[in-house]
Amino acid sequence: MNTLPFAATTPISVSRVGLKARDADTLAAYYRTVVGLDELSRDGTVITLGAANRPLLDIEADAAAKPDDPRSAGLFHTAFLLPERADLGRWIKHAIDRRIPVDGASDHLVSEALYLTDPEGNGIEIYTDRPHEDWKWNGPHVEMATIGLNIPDIVASAGDTEWNGAPENSIIGHVHLRVGDPKEAEAWWGREFGFDTVAEYGAQAVFLSSGGYHHHIGANSWQSSNAGKRDAGRTGLNWVEMRSASAKASEIREDPWGTVIRTVPDVA
């Protein structure tokens, strides 16, 4: 399979995520065994993981770091997008066989997703998209919901095939952030990246994207209302890297809460 998911074909998309960990080896082992990523390299204190030689996750060791504060700005979850629905079915069978704890499972109309938490408290989503041609739009807003996931039907789509790790063309489809004020996040991503607002959940969550995707960035204040600047001495989100078709060189920005957002040229 040589076709990237739609999420990666837009003018701007998520490239990879950096985490800071007190125990990088244990965390890397979790992403290998549970999420199915491959270890691609080690460079000093940083372990790089990915799928089919595509780097997706950098874990930086910092044994002195304080644990992440879920009430602060930071990471809500990193969302790993599998290319096919059958891949998600294989992952679910893998999770059942290994008794992997799952926090939730939802049908969002545009996608089907399961949620879990890594050993250092970082949220994870593992999902697959429905064909983007089938998404329903009401003007600039895409129709999304949170309803029960039909797990038996997804598992049936995998047939007798087994999970062999994250398949080729697995990517990070989106990153969901904890912020102090979703309206401020919406304005910042619109100004700095030209992102469109594609969905809102009241005043507490906003979903933003490039090129008609259902969202590359989510921003919510469910736990972090009025949060100030992040404490750089804590574990959790280190940075988010975006890939841009228009970028001529790498750039580094910080959002209003001090979250580092890197931009790299799309060289594909």
Disulfide bonds with the S-S distance in Angstrom:
none
